[in-house]
């Protein structure tokens, strides 16, 4: 049973659902606003990956088959201009870099967002099959 199946099953009990909703509200108040989540990056090609907004991340049905990132709402895009030179661009159009590797650029993206109050998901909390079994 996947993590998602387990949690979805727990939420069938209205008491559990109420506790989770209260805890989300408590955490929002504690952080002074809404809970901000940076999803894990999604690889588009060898020289390009992107971090979707969390709202977009919720809508993605299959992480393994995202083929057109231009149609998605993206927080950050990490890309290479060639010769192992990497940059990232933010949704406001600004670019940061250069970095000597993709992992260096990713670490900087994650550091920047964590320092801005985001929670970072290192991996998807659900899998493609969960999206099929529990459609939005």
Residue pairs with C-beta under 8 A, 6 or more apart in sequence:
2 126
2 127
2 129
2 130
3 125
3 126
4 125
4 126
4 127
4 130
4 134
5 130
5 133
5 134
8 134
10 16
11 17
11 20
24 35
27 35
28 34
28 35
31 117
33 117
35 119
36 54
36 113
36 116
36 117
36 118
36 119
37 54
37 57
37 118
37 119
37 120
37 121
38 51
38 54
38 75
38 110
38 113
38 114
38 118
38 119
38 120
38 121
39 51
39 52
39 53
39 54
39 57
39 121
39 124
40 51
40 120
40 121
40 122
40 123
40 124
41 49
41 50
41 51
41 78
41 106
41 109
42 49
42 50
42 51
42 52
42 60
42 63
42 66
42 69
43 49
44 50
44 66
44 67
44 69
47 79
47 80
47 82
48 69
48 77
48 78
48 79
48 80
49 77
49 78
49 79
49 102
49 106
50 69
50 72
50 74
50 76
50 77
50 78
51 74
51 75
51 76
51 77
51 78
51 109
52 60
52 72
52 73
52 74
52 75
53 73
53 74
53 75
55 73
56 72
56 73
56 74
58 136
59 136
60 66
60 72
60 131
61 128
61 131
61 132
61 135
62 128
62 131
63 124
63 127
63 128
64 128
66 72
69 77
74 91
75 90
75 91
75 113
76 88
76 89
76 90
76 91
76 109
76 113
77 88
77 89
78 86
78 87
78 88
78 102
78 105
78 106
78 109
79 86
79 87
79 88
79 89
80 86
80 87
80 102
81 87
81 98
84 100
84 101
85 97
85 98
85 99
85 100
86 97
86 98
86 99
86 100
86 101
86 102
86 104
86 105
87 95
87 96
87 97
87 98
87 99
87 105
88 95
88 96
88 97
88 99
88 105
88 108
88 109
89 95
89 96
90 96
96 108
96 112
97 105
99 105
99 108
110 120
113 120
114 120
126 134
